[in-house]
């Protein structure tokens, strides 16, 4: 797809077939032509959208790692207490007299 925006010629593709079929390519072309008419560079907008997706994924990853790093020590502490409780219970279990 060739287009000119702000006096600059640009060339790009919408993707590879069969990932992008003809119908989808035509939809993208129509959307991009509307953006060009409004003075918006579709390539720059596409890159911004991809960056937003990456940021969202990184934010989810950050949240997950923080929850693990906060929750894991507490879980380990609770398991340690549970282990000590059952260990003491077994060690203090009354022994039958022989």
N, C-alpha and C positions, 0 to 999 in steps of 0.2 A: 504494500500500500504506500503510494507516494503522495505527499502533501507538502504544502508550503504554509508556514506560519511565521509571522513577524519577519518576513523577508528571507527565511531560511527554508531550504528544501530538505525534507526528511524522507527516509525510506525505512519501512519496517514490515514485518509480517505479523499476522494474528496468531500464528501457531502452526503446528504440523498436523497434517491429516493422518490419522483419523481422530486425533484428540479434538481438533476443531473441524467440524464438518462444514459444508458449503452454507447451510442455513445459518449456523452460528457465525461464520465469517461475515455474512451479509448483515447480520444484526449488529455486529461489532463495527463494521464499516459505517453503517447508518449512524450509530451512536457517536463515532469519532468525527464524522462529517458535521454533526450538530455541534460538537465541542469546538471544532475548528472555526465554524461560523461565529461562535461566541468569543473567539480569541483565546481559547484554552488549548494548550498543547496536550493532546491525548497521551503521548508517550510519558510526559512528565506526570500527568495524573495517574497513569498506570503504575509508574514507579512509586508514587506516593501511597497508592493503595497497597502495593506489595510491602512497602516499609511499615505501614500500619499493621498488616497481618503479622509481620515478623515481630514487631513490638508487642503485639497481643500474645503471641506464642512465648516470647521471652518473659513477659509479665506473669503468665501462667506458670512458667518454669520457676521463676523467682519465688512466687507464692508457695509453690509446692516444696521447694527446697527449704524455704524459711519455716514452713509448718513442720517439716521433718526434723530440721535442726532444733526446733523448739520442743516438739512433741517427743522426739526420740529419747533425750536424756531423762525426761519424766517417766517414760515407759520403762526404761532401763532401771531407774530407781525403784519403781513399783515392783518390777520382776525380782529385783534383788531382795526386797523386803519379803516378798512371797516365798522366795527360795529359803531365806533365813528362818521364816516361820515354820515351814514344813521340815527343814533340817532339824531345828530344835525339837519339834514334835517327835520326830523319829528317834533322835538321840535320847530323849527323855521318856520314851515309851517304856512302861513297866515290863521288866523281863520276868518270864515265868520261872518259878523256882523248880529246880530239878531234884 
